[in-house]
């Protein structure tokens, strides 16, 4: 695992933990829960993009077991 990969995975883990707290009613601060959720989704999407860019993940439809035509 490269440092960049480890960094992206660490960020995904933080987003997962934050989403879990939000789901259990432990929202951080007094922010609007919908906006907090939207921010978490945005962060997660950015990290998935980073992981695809550095080759950690294969884009959907391009892997060897993909049901989609290549």
PDB file with SEQRES, HELIX, SHEET and CRYST1 records, atoms N, CA, C and O in Angstrom:
SEQRES   1 A   70  UNK UNK UNK UNK UNK UNK UNK UNK UNK UNK UNK UNK UNK          
SEQRES   2 A   70  UNK UNK UNK UNK UNK UNK UNK UNK UNK UNK UNK UNK UNK          
SEQRES   3 A   70  UNK UNK UNK UNK UNK UNK UNK UNK UNK UNK UNK UNK UNK          
SEQRES   4 A   70  UNK UNK UNK UNK UNK UNK UNK UNK UNK UNK UNK UNK UNK          
SEQRES   5 A   70  UNK UNK UNK UNK UNK UNK UNK UNK UNK UNK UNK UNK UNK          
SEQRES   6 A   70  UNK UNK UNK UNK UNK                                          
HELIX    1 AA1 UNK A    3  UNK A   23  1                                  21    
HELIX    2 AA2 UNK A   33  UNK A   53  1                                  21    
CRYST1    1.000    1.000    1.000  90.00  90.00  90.00 P 1           1          
ATOM      1  N   UNK A   1       0.848  -1.168   0.000  1.00  0.00           N  
ATOM      2  CA  UNK A   1       0.000   0.000   0.000  1.00  0.00           C  
ATOM      3  C   UNK A   1       0.897   1.235   0.000  1.00  0.00           C  
ATOM      4  O   UNK A   1       1.785   1.367   0.842  1.00  0.00           O  
ATOM      5  N   UNK A   2       0.659   2.132  -0.944  1.00  0.00           N  
ATOM      6  CA  UNK A   2       1.449   3.352  -1.013  1.00  0.00           C  
ATOM      7  C   UNK A   2       0.936   4.351   0.012  1.00  0.00           C  
ATOM      8  O   UNK A   2      -0.151   4.186   0.565  1.00  0.00           O  
ATOM      9  N   UNK A   3       1.715   5.371   0.258  1.00  0.00           N  
ATOM     10  CA  UNK A   3       1.299   6.399   1.205  1.00  0.00           C  
ATOM     11  C   UNK A   3       0.019   7.077   0.726  1.00  0.00           C  
ATOM     12  O   UNK A   3      -0.889   7.323   1.520  1.00  0.00           O  
ATOM     13  N   UNK A   4      -0.056   7.377  -0.560  1.00  0.00           N  
ATOM     14  CA  UNK A   4      -1.268   8.033  -1.086  1.00  0.00           C  
ATOM     15  C   UNK A   4      -2.472   7.127  -0.899  1.00  0.00           C  
ATOM     16  O   UNK A   4      -3.555   7.596  -0.546  1.00  0.00           O  
ATOM     17  N   UNK A   5      -2.292   5.822  -1.135  1.00  0.00           N  
ATOM     18  CA  UNK A   5      -3.372   4.872  -0.947  1.00  0.00           C  
ATOM     19  C   UNK A   5      -3.773   4.830   0.518  1.00  0.00           C  
ATOM     20  O   UNK A   5      -4.960   4.836   0.844  1.00  0.00           O  
ATOM     21  N   UNK A   6      -2.779   4.787   1.401  1.00  0.00           N  
ATOM     22  CA  UNK A   6      -3.062   4.776   2.833  1.00  0.00           C  
ATOM     23  C   UNK A   6      -3.784   6.032   3.278  1.00  0.00           C  
ATOM     24  O   UNK A   6      -4.679   5.973   4.121  1.00  0.00           O  
ATOM     25  N   UNK A   7      -3.397   7.173   2.714  1.00  0.00           N  
ATOM     26  CA  UNK A   7      -4.061   8.430   3.049  1.00  0.00           C  
ATOM     27  C   UNK A   7      -5.522   8.399   2.621  1.00  0.00           C  
ATOM     28  O   UNK A   7      -6.403   8.802   3.380  1.00  0.00           O  
ATOM     29  N   UNK A   8      -5.778   7.927   1.420  1.00  0.00           N  
ATOM     30  CA  UNK A   8      -7.153   7.858   0.919  1.00  0.00           C  
ATOM     31  C   UNK A   8      -7.978   6.907   1.774  1.00  0.00           C  
ATOM     32  O   UNK A   8      -9.124   7.209   2.109  1.00  0.00           O  
ATOM     33  N   UNK A   9      -7.405   5.762   2.128  1.00  0.00           N  
ATOM     34  CA  UNK A   9      -8.124   4.796   2.953  1.00  0.00           C  
ATOM     35  C   UNK A   9      -8.409   5.362   4.344  1.00  0.00           C  
ATOM     36  O   UNK A   9      -9.481   5.123   4.900  1.00  0.00           O  
ATOM     37  N   UNK A  10      -7.470   6.104   4.904  1.00  0.00           N  
ATOM     38  CA  UNK A  10      -7.684   6.737   6.212  1.00  0.00           C  
ATOM     39  C   UNK A  10      -8.834   7.730   6.151  1.00  0.00           C  
ATOM     40  O   UNK A  10      -9.644   7.806   7.076  1.00  0.00           O  
ATOM     41  N   UNK A  11      -8.907   8.489   5.065  1.00  0.00           N  
ATOM     42  CA  UNK A  11     -10.003   9.449   4.909  1.00  0.00           C  
ATOM     43  C   UNK A  11     -11.345   8.735   4.759  1.00  0.00           C  
ATOM     44  O   UNK A  11     -12.350   9.188   5.307  1.00  0.00           O  
ATOM     45  N   UNK A  12     -11.371   7.633   4.027  1.00  0.00           N  
ATOM     46  CA  UNK A  12     -12.605   6.858   3.868  1.00  0.00           C  
ATOM     47  C   UNK A  12     -13.051   6.340   5.235  1.00  0.00           C  
ATOM     48  O   UNK A  12     -14.241   6.358   5.548  1.00  0.00           O  
ATOM     49  N   UNK A  13     -12.111   5.885   6.037  1.00  0.00           N  
ATOM     50  CA  UNK A  13     -12.439   5.394   7.376  1.00  0.00           C  
ATOM     51  C   UNK A  13     -13.040   6.506   8.234  1.00  0.00           C  
ATOM     52  O   UNK A  13     -14.000   6.268   8.966  1.00  0.00           O  
ATOM     53  N   UNK A  14     -12.487   7.714   8.152  1.00  0.00           N  
ATOM     54  CA  UNK A  14     -13.034   8.848   8.904  1.00  0.00           C  
ATOM     55  C   UNK A  14     -14.467   9.152   8.472  1.00  0.00           C  
ATOM     56  O   UNK A  14     -15.336   9.415   9.304  1.00  0.00           O  
ATOM     57  N   UNK A  15     -14.700   9.113   7.163  1.00  0.00           N  
ATOM     58  CA  UNK A  15     -16.050   9.377   6.649  1.00  0.00           C  
ATOM     59  C   UNK A  15     -17.014   8.305   7.155  1.00  0.00           C  
ATOM     60  O   UNK A  15     -18.138   8.615   7.549  1.00  0.00           O  
ATOM     61  N   UNK A  16     -16.577   7.053   7.145  1.00  0.00           N  
ATOM     62  CA  UNK A  16     -17.418   5.949   7.622  1.00  0.00           C  
ATOM     63  C   UNK A  16     -17.791   6.159   9.087  1.00  0.00           C  
ATOM     64  O   UNK A  16     -18.950   5.992   9.468  1.00  0.00           O  
ATOM     65  N   UNK A  17     -16.809   6.524   9.901  1.00  0.00           N  
ATOM     66  CA  UNK A  17     -17.071   6.746  11.322  1.00  0.00           C  
ATOM     67  C   UNK A  17     -18.016   7.923  11.540  1.00  0.00           C  
ATOM     68  O   UNK A  17     -18.914   7.857  12.379  1.00  0.00           O  
ATOM     69  N   UNK A  18     -17.814   8.994  10.787  1.00  0.00           N  
ATOM     70  CA  UNK A  18     -18.695  10.161  10.899  1.00  0.00           C  
ATOM     71  C   UNK A  18     -20.117   9.820  10.476  1.00  0.00           C  
ATOM     72  O   UNK A  18     -21.077  10.252  11.112  1.00  0.00           O  
ATOM     73  N   UNK A  19     -20.253   9.051   9.412  1.00  0.00           N  
ATOM     74  CA  UNK A  19     -21.582   8.640   8.945  1.00  0.00           C  
ATOM     75  C   UNK A  19     -22.264   7.757   9.987  1.00  0.00           C  
ATOM     76  O   UNK A  19     -23.472   7.863  10.197  1.00  0.00           O  
ATOM     77  N   UNK A  20     -21.503   6.898  10.630  1.00  0.00           N  
ATOM     78  CA  UNK A  20     -22.063   6.058  11.682  1.00  0.00           C  
ATOM     79  C   UNK A  20     -22.591   6.878  12.847  1.00  0.00           C  
ATOM     80  O   UNK A  20     -23.668   6.602  13.374  1.00  0.00           O  
ATOM     81  N   UNK A  21     -21.824   7.892  13.247  1.00  0.00           N  
ATOM     82  CA  UNK A  21     -22.283   8.778  14.333  1.00  0.00           C  
ATOM     83  C   UNK A  21     -23.547   9.520  13.915  1.00  0.00           C  
ATOM     84  O   UNK A  21     -24.477   9.656  14.710  1.00  0.00           O  
ATOM     85  N   UNK A  22     -23.588   9.994  12.687  1.00  0.00           N  
ATOM     86  CA  UNK A  22     -24.760  10.706  12.190  1.00  0.00           C  
ATOM     87  C   UNK A  22     -25.977   9.778  12.183  1.00  0.00           C  
ATOM     88  O   UNK A  22     -27.078  10.183  12.559  1.00  0.00           O  
ATOM     89  N   UNK A  23     -25.770   8.536  11.755  1.00  0.00           N  
ATOM     90  CA  UNK A  23     -26.868   7.567  11.689  1.00  0.00           C  
ATOM     91  C   UNK A  23     -27.426   7.229  13.079  1.00  0.00           C  
ATOM     92  O   UNK A  23     -28.596   6.872  13.215  1.00  0.00           O  
ATOM     93  N   UNK A  24     -26.587   7.345  14.092  1.00  0.00           N  
ATOM     94  CA  UNK A  24     -27.025   7.028  15.456  1.00  0.00           C  
ATOM     95  C   UNK A  24     -27.447   8.265  16.237  1.00  0.00           C  
ATOM     96  O   UNK A  24     -27.575   8.220  17.460  1.00  0.00           O  
ATOM     97  N   UNK A  25     -27.661   9.360  15.534  1.00  0.00           N  
ATOM     98  CA  UNK A  25     -28.146  10.574  16.182  1.00  0.00           C  
ATOM     99  C   UNK A  25     -27.088  11.354  16.932  1.00  0.00           C  
ATOM    100  O   UNK A  25     -27.412  12.206  17.759  1.00  0.00           O  
ATOM    101  N   UNK A  26     -25.832  11.072  16.652  1.00  0.00           N  
ATOM    102  CA  UNK A  26     -24.737  11.759  17.323  1.00  0.00           C  
ATOM    103  C   UNK A  26     -24.083  12.759  16.369  1.00  0.00           C  
ATOM    104  O   UNK A  26     -22.857  12.817  16.270  1.00  0.00           O  
ATOM    105  N   UNK A  27     -24.891  13.532  15.677  1.00  0.00           N  
ATOM    106  CA  UNK A  27     -24.384  14.478  14.683  1.00  0.00           C  
ATOM    107  C   UNK A  27     -23.435  15.476  15.322  1.00  0.00           C  
ATOM    108  O   UNK A  27     -23.662  15.958  16.432  1.00  0.00           O  
ATOM    109  N   UNK A  28     -22.375  15.774  14.599  1.00  0.00           N  
ATOM    110  CA  UNK A  28     -21.379  16.724  15.091  1.00  0.00           C  
ATOM    111  C   UNK A  28     -21.920  18.142  15.002  1.00  0.00           C  
ATOM    112  O   UNK A  28     -22.435  18.555  13.963  1.00  0.00           O  
ATOM    113  N   UNK A  29     -21.803  18.873  16.077  1.00  0.00           N  
ATOM    114  CA  UNK A  29     -22.217  20.267  16.076  1.00  0.00           C  
ATOM    115  C   UNK A  29     -23.717  20.428  15.934  1.00  0.00           C  
ATOM    116  O   UNK A  29     -24.493  19.508  16.192  1.00  0.00           O  
ATOM    117  N   UNK A  30     -24.096  21.604  15.523  1.00  0.00           N  
ATOM    118  CA  UNK A  30     -25.518  21.905  15.372  1.00  0.00           C  
ATOM    119  C   UNK A  30     -25.882  22.087  13.908  1.00  0.00           C  
ATOM    120  O   UNK A  30     -26.879  22.737  13.591  1.00  0.00           O  
ATOM    121  N   UNK A  31     -25.080  21.516  13.009  1.00  0.00           N  
ATOM    122  CA  UNK A  31     -25.330  21.658  11.586  1.00  0.00           C  
ATOM    123  C   UNK A  31     -26.547  20.873  11.122  1.00  0.00           C  
ATOM    124  O   UNK A  31     -26.999  19.942  11.787  1.00  0.00           O  
ATOM    125  N   UNK A  32     -27.053  21.262   9.993  1.00  0.00           N  
ATOM    126  CA  UNK A  32     -28.169  20.573   9.366  1.00  0.00           C  
ATOM    127  C   UNK A  32     -27.722  19.162   8.985  1.00  0.00           C  
ATOM    128  O   UNK A  32     -26.751  19.011   8.244  1.00  0.00           O  
ATOM    129  N   UNK A  33     -28.409  18.122   9.476  1.00  0.00           N  
ATOM    130  CA  UNK A  33     -27.985  16.746   9.192  1.00  0.00           C  
ATOM    131  C   UNK A  33     -27.919  16.419   7.696  1.00  0.00           C  
ATOM    132  O   UNK A  33     -27.078  15.625   7.274  1.00  0.00           O  
ATOM    133  N   UNK A  34     -28.787  17.019   6.905  1.00  0.00           N  
ATOM    134  CA  UNK A  34     -28.761  16.757   5.464  1.00  0.00           C  
ATOM    135  C   UNK A  34     -27.488  17.330   4.847  1.00  0.00           C  
ATOM    136  O   UNK A  34     -26.864  16.698   3.994  1.00  0.00           O  
ATOM    137  N   UNK A  35     -27.114  18.512   5.278  1.00  0.00           N  
ATOM    138  CA  UNK A  35     -25.876  19.119   4.763  1.00  0.00           C  
ATOM    139  C   UNK A  35     -24.648  18.347   5.231  1.00  0.00           C  
ATOM    140  O   UNK A  35     -23.684  18.196   4.481  1.00  0.00           O  
ATOM    141  N   UNK A  36     -24.682  17.858   6.467  1.00  0.00           N  
ATOM    142  CA  UNK A  36     -23.581  17.045   6.976  1.00  0.00           C  
ATOM    143  C   UNK A  36     -23.455  15.780   6.135  1.00  0.00           C  
ATOM    144  O   UNK A  36     -22.353  15.399   5.740  1.00  0.00           O  
ATOM    145  N   UNK A  37     -24.584  15.131   5.863  1.00  0.00           N  
ATOM    146  CA  UNK A  37     -24.584  13.922   5.045  1.00  0.00           C  
ATOM    147  C   UNK A  37     -24.074  14.208   3.636  1.00  0.00           C  
ATOM    148  O   UNK A  37     -23.286  13.436   3.091  1.00  0.00           O  
ATOM    149  N   UNK A  38     -24.519  15.306   3.051  1.00  0.00           N  
ATOM    150  CA  UNK A  38     -24.047  15.671   1.714  1.00  0.00           C  
ATOM    151  C   UNK A  38     -22.535  15.886   1.711  1.00  0.00           C  
ATOM    152  O   UNK A  38     -21.851  15.494   0.766  1.00  0.00           O  
ATOM    153  N   UNK A  39     -22.018  16.507   2.765  1.00  0.00           N  
ATOM    154  CA  UNK A  39     -20.573  16.703   2.867  1.00  0.00           C  
ATOM    155  C   UNK A  39     -19.826  15.387   2.970  1.00  0.00           C  
ATOM    156  O   UNK A  39     -18.766  15.223   2.366  1.00  0.00           O  
ATOM    157  N   UNK A  40     -20.372  14.445   3.733  1.00  0.00           N  
ATOM    158  CA  UNK A  40     -19.738  13.131   3.857  1.00  0.00           C  
ATOM    159  C   UNK A  40     -19.733  12.387   2.521  1.00  0.00           C  
ATOM    160  O   UNK A  40     -18.739  11.757   2.161  1.00  0.00           O  
ATOM    161  N   UNK A  41     -20.826  12.462   1.802  1.00  0.00           N  
ATOM    162  CA  UNK A  41     -20.901  11.809   0.489  1.00  0.00           C  
ATOM    163  C   UNK A  41     -19.872  12.423  -0.455  1.00  0.00           C  
ATOM    164  O   UNK A  41     -19.203  11.709  -1.202  1.00  0.00           O  
ATOM    165  N   UNK A  42     -19.752  13.724  -0.420  1.00  0.00           N  
ATOM    166  CA  UNK A  42     -18.776  14.413  -1.267  1.00  0.00           C  
ATOM    167  C   UNK A  42     -17.355  13.977  -0.932  1.00  0.00           C  
ATOM    168  O   UNK A  42     -16.566  13.684  -1.831  1.00  0.00           O  
ATOM    169  N   UNK A  43     -17.025  13.933   0.355  1.00  0.00           N  
ATOM    170  CA  UNK A  43     -15.693  13.491   0.775  1.00  0.00           C  
ATOM    171  C   UNK A  43     -15.417  12.063   0.338  1.00  0.00           C  
ATOM    172  O   UNK A  43     -14.325  11.753  -0.138  1.00  0.00           O  
ATOM    173  N   UNK A  44     -16.402  11.199   0.499  1.00  0.00           N  
ATOM    174  CA  UNK A  44     -16.231   9.800   0.117  1.00  0.00           C  
ATOM    175  C   UNK A  44     -16.006   9.669  -1.384  1.00  0.00           C  
ATOM    176  O   UNK A  44     -15.154   8.899  -1.826  1.00  0.00           O  
ATOM    177  N   UNK A  45     -16.772  10.421  -2.161  1.00  0.00           N  
ATOM    178  CA  UNK A  45     -16.595  10.387  -3.620  1.00  0.00           C  
ATOM    179  C   UNK A  45     -15.205  10.850  -4.024  1.00  0.00           C  
ATOM    180  O   UNK A  45     -14.593  10.266  -4.918  1.00  0.00           O  
ATOM    181  N   UNK A  46     -14.704  11.885  -3.382  1.00  0.00           N  
ATOM    182  CA  UNK A  46     -13.350  12.364  -3.682  1.00  0.00           C  
ATOM    183  C   UNK A  46     -12.302  11.295  -3.375  1.00  0.00           C  
ATOM    184  O   UNK A  46     -11.353  11.119  -4.139  1.00  0.00           O  
ATOM    185  N   UNK A  47     -12.465  10.593  -2.275  1.00  0.00           N  
ATOM    186  CA  UNK A  47     -11.491   9.573  -1.908  1.00  0.00           C  
ATOM    187  C   UNK A  47     -11.557   8.376  -2.851  1.00  0.00           C  
ATOM    188  O   UNK A  47     -10.523   7.800  -3.190  1.00  0.00           O  
ATOM    189  N   UNK A  48     -12.744   8.001  -3.272  1.00  0.00           N  
ATOM    190  CA  UNK A  48     -12.874   6.903  -4.242  1.00  0.00           C  
ATOM    191  C   UNK A  48     -12.205   7.307  -5.553  1.00  0.00           C  
ATOM    192  O   UNK A  48     -11.514   6.496  -6.170  1.00  0.00           O  
ATOM    193  N   UNK A  49     -12.404   8.552  -5.985  1.00  0.00           N  
ATOM    194  CA  UNK A  49     -11.731   9.029  -7.197  1.00  0.00           C  
ATOM    195  C   UNK A  49     -10.218   8.944  -7.059  1.00  0.00           C  
ATOM    196  O   UNK A  49      -9.531   8.515  -7.986  1.00  0.00           O  
ATOM    197  N   UNK A  50      -9.695   9.352  -5.900  1.00  0.00           N  
ATOM    198  CA  UNK A  50      -8.246   9.271  -5.668  1.00  0.00           C  
ATOM    199  C   UNK A  50      -7.762   7.828  -5.746  1.00  0.00           C  
ATOM    200  O   UNK A  50      -6.716   7.547  -6.332  1.00  0.00           O  
ATOM    201  N   UNK A  51      -8.524   6.922  -5.155  1.00  0.00           N  
ATOM    202  CA  UNK A  51      -8.116   5.518  -5.148  1.00  0.00           C  
ATOM    203  C   UNK A  51      -8.138   4.931  -6.559  1.00  0.00           C  
ATOM    204  O   UNK A  51      -7.289   4.107  -6.900  1.00  0.00           O  
ATOM    205  N   UNK A  52      -9.091   5.344  -7.370  1.00  0.00           N  
ATOM    206  CA  UNK A  52      -9.137   4.886  -8.767  1.00  0.00           C  
ATOM    207  C   UNK A  52      -7.958   5.481  -9.534  1.00  0.00           C  
ATOM    208  O   UNK A  52      -7.310   4.786 -10.317  1.00  0.00           O  
ATOM    209  N   UNK A  53      -7.680   6.761  -9.310  1.00  0.00           N  
ATOM    210  CA  UNK A  53      -6.580   7.440 -10.012  1.00  0.00           C  
ATOM    211  C   UNK A  53      -5.224   6.797  -9.732  1.00  0.00           C  
ATOM    212  O   UNK A  53      -4.379   6.725 -10.625  1.00  0.00           O  
ATOM    213  N   UNK A  54      -5.008   6.329  -8.497  1.00  0.00           N  
ATOM    214  CA  UNK A  54      -3.707   5.749  -8.172  1.00  0.00           C  
ATOM    215  C   UNK A  54      -3.667   4.241  -8.397  1.00  0.00           C  
ATOM    216  O   UNK A  54      -2.669   3.588  -8.095  1.00  0.00           O  
ATOM    217  N   UNK A  55      -4.766   3.688  -8.934  1.00  0.00           N  
ATOM    218  CA  UNK A  55      -4.760   2.279  -9.309  1.00  0.00           C  
ATOM    219  C   UNK A  55      -5.141   1.312  -8.220  1.00  0.00           C  
ATOM    220  O   UNK A  55      -4.992   0.104  -8.402  1.00  0.00           O  
ATOM    221  N   UNK A  56      -5.626   1.794  -7.092  1.00  0.00           N  
ATOM    222  CA  UNK A  56      -6.035   0.908  -6.007  1.00  0.00           C  
ATOM    223  C   UNK A  56      -7.350   0.222  -6.330  1.00  0.00           C  
ATOM    224  O   UNK A  56      -7.572  -0.930  -5.956  1.00  0.00           O  
ATOM    225  N   UNK A  57      -8.218   0.937  -7.027  1.00  0.00           N  
ATOM    226  CA  UNK A  57      -9.528   0.391  -7.387  1.00  0.00           C  
ATOM    227  C   UNK A  57      -9.662   0.390  -8.904  1.00  0.00           C  
ATOM    228  O   UNK A  57      -9.096   1.238  -9.594  1.00  0.00           O  
ATOM    229  N   UNK A  58     -10.422  -0.578  -9.410  1.00  0.00           N  
ATOM    230  CA  UNK A  58     -10.710  -0.650 -10.834  1.00  0.00           C  
ATOM    231  C   UNK A  58     -12.067  -0.004 -11.078  1.00  0.00           C  
ATOM    232  O   UNK A  58     -13.034  -0.347 -10.398  1.00  0.00           O  
ATOM    233  N   UNK A  59     -12.165   0.920 -12.028  1.00  0.00           N  
ATOM    234  CA  UNK A  59     -13.457   1.527 -12.325  1.00  0.00           C  
ATOM    235  C   UNK A  59     -14.486   0.467 -12.697  1.00  0.00           C  
ATOM    236  O   UNK A  59     -14.148  -0.546 -13.308  1.00  0.00           O  
ATOM    237  N   UNK A  60     -15.717   0.697 -12.335  1.00  0.00           N  
ATOM    238  CA  UNK A  60     -16.807  -0.226 -12.608  1.00  0.00           C  
ATOM    239  C   UNK A  60     -16.870  -0.543 -14.103  1.00  0.00           C  
ATOM    240  O   UNK A  60     -16.821   0.357 -14.942  1.00  0.00           O  
ATOM    241  N   UNK A  61     -16.977  -1.796 -14.412  1.00  0.00           N  
ATOM    242  CA  UNK A  61     -17.092  -2.216 -15.799  1.00  0.00           C  
ATOM    243  C   UNK A  61     -15.772  -2.498 -16.478  1.00  0.00           C  
ATOM    244  O   UNK A  61     -15.748  -2.805 -17.670  1.00  0.00           O  
ATOM    245  N   UNK A  62     -14.661  -2.400 -15.742  1.00  0.00           N  
ATOM    246  CA  UNK A  62     -13.362  -2.612 -16.370  1.00  0.00           C  
ATOM    247  C   UNK A  62     -12.559  -3.744 -15.734  1.00  0.00           C  
ATOM    248  O   UNK A  62     -11.465  -4.068 -16.197  1.00  0.00           O  
ATOM    249  N   UNK A  63     -13.087  -4.331 -14.700  1.00  0.00           N  
ATOM    250  CA  UNK A  63     -12.366  -5.416 -14.031  1.00  0.00           C  
ATOM    251  C   UNK A  63     -12.532  -6.732 -14.750  1.00  0.00           C  
ATOM    252  O   UNK A  63     -13.396  -6.853 -15.618  1.00  0.00           O  
ATOM    253  N   UNK A  64     -11.723  -7.727 -14.410  1.00  0.00           N  
ATOM    254  CA  UNK A  64     -11.775  -9.022 -15.094  1.00  0.00           C  
ATOM    255  C   UNK A  64     -13.095  -9.767 -14.863  1.00  0.00           C  
ATOM    256  O   UNK A  64     -13.482 -10.593 -15.690  1.00  0.00           O  
ATOM    257  N   UNK A  65     -13.792  -9.491 -13.754  1.00  0.00           N  
ATOM    258  CA  UNK A  65     -15.037 -10.182 -13.471  1.00  0.00           C  
ATOM    259  C   UNK A  65     -16.266  -9.320 -13.757  1.00  0.00           C  
ATOM    260  O   UNK A  65     -17.377  -9.659 -13.347  1.00  0.00           O  
ATOM    261  N   UNK A  66     -16.067  -8.221 -14.452  1.00  0.00           N  
ATOM    262  CA  UNK A  66     -17.156  -7.303 -14.723  1.00  0.00           C  
ATOM    263  C   UNK A  66     -18.163  -7.901 -15.704  1.00  0.00           C  
ATOM    264  O   UNK A  66     -17.778  -8.468 -16.727  1.00  0.00           O  
ATOM    265  N   UNK A  67     -19.457  -7.773 -15.386  1.00  0.00           N  
ATOM    266  CA  UNK A  67     -20.476  -8.261 -16.307  1.00  0.00           C  
ATOM    267  C   UNK A  67     -20.678  -7.325 -17.503  1.00  0.00           C  
ATOM    268  O   UNK A  67     -21.326  -7.695 -18.482  1.00  0.00           O  
ATOM    269  N   UNK A  68     -20.133  -6.136 -17.420  1.00  0.00           N  
ATOM    270  CA  UNK A  68     -20.301  -5.173 -18.507  1.00  0.00           C  
ATOM    271  C   UNK A  68     -19.311  -5.462 -19.647  1.00  0.00           C  
ATOM    272  O   UNK A  68     -18.180  -5.880 -19.403  1.00  0.00           O  
ATOM    273  N   UNK A  69     -19.743  -5.237 -20.871  1.00  0.00           N  
ATOM    274  CA  UNK A  69     -18.802  -5.423 -21.988  1.00  0.00           C  
ATOM    275  C   UNK A  69     -17.714  -4.353 -21.937  1.00  0.00           C  
ATOM    276  O   UNK A  69     -17.964  -3.217 -21.534  1.00  0.00           O  
ATOM    277  N   UNK A  70     -16.521  -4.726 -22.344  1.00  0.00           N  
ATOM    278  CA  UNK A  70     -15.397  -3.792 -22.338  1.00  0.00           C  
ATOM    279  C   UNK A  70     -15.114  -3.305 -23.720  1.00  0.00           C  
ATOM    280  O   UNK A  70     -14.198  -2.507 -23.918  1.00  0.00           O  
TER     281      UNK A  70                                                      
END                                                                             
